[in-house]
Amino acid sequence: MSIYWDICSSALRNNQENRSKPKDPDSDLNCDAEVAPSLEEIRSWGESFDKLMRNVAGRKVFREFLKCEYSEENILFWLACEDLRKESNPELIEEKARLIYEDYISILSPKEVSLDSRVREVVNQNMVDPTPHTFDEAQVQIYTLMHRDSYPRFVNSIMYKKLAQLNIQHRGSSVSTSGITSNPASRKESLAA
């Protein structure tokens, strides 16, 4: 669980340092008040991308992984779209849609997400009269991209395996989180010593 709490501590420090910045879409995870996810719950993230993305703690961990891969903009875009879908105030819908467009769709944005030309054109047409569903097609495309591209690497990452307390493979041996190797040659050497 220490990786989870390290991520939470880091997120809390960042939130305290950046109070004037726009709200983090996943800041509803209050690590001090939240109960840490169970080992079973963490392991379920490795079985289903949908389970990972439906879980606030899972999204936090996946977001940290995406930061390491320099593709955090994908989950930030997806979260911003989720937030927009919940909005009912027309003025706020227009403002949020404009910010999402500027931050993630505009070719001038350093956080631009990778969309095909057809979806980009649909978004451009939808921006004429923004609704909570302005970015639906783009959101599906980015969700699919994360599922097919980043998620398999996340599940196979040392970060996730440590969190899920799974065996980690190191050059022909298996090291569990307890540090005991399962390489037969290593066991023979340790028995002979």
Secondary structure, 3 states (H helix, E strand, C coil): CHHHHHHHHHHHHHHHHCCCCCCCCCCCCCCCCCCCCCHHHHHHHCCCHHHHHHCHHHHHHHHHHHHHCCCHHHHHHHHHHHHHHCCCCHHHHHHHHHHHHHHHHCCCCCCCCCCCHHHHHHHHHHCCCCCCCCCHHHHHHHHHHHHHHHHHHHHCCHHHHHHCCCCEEECCEEECCCCCECCHHHHHHHHHC
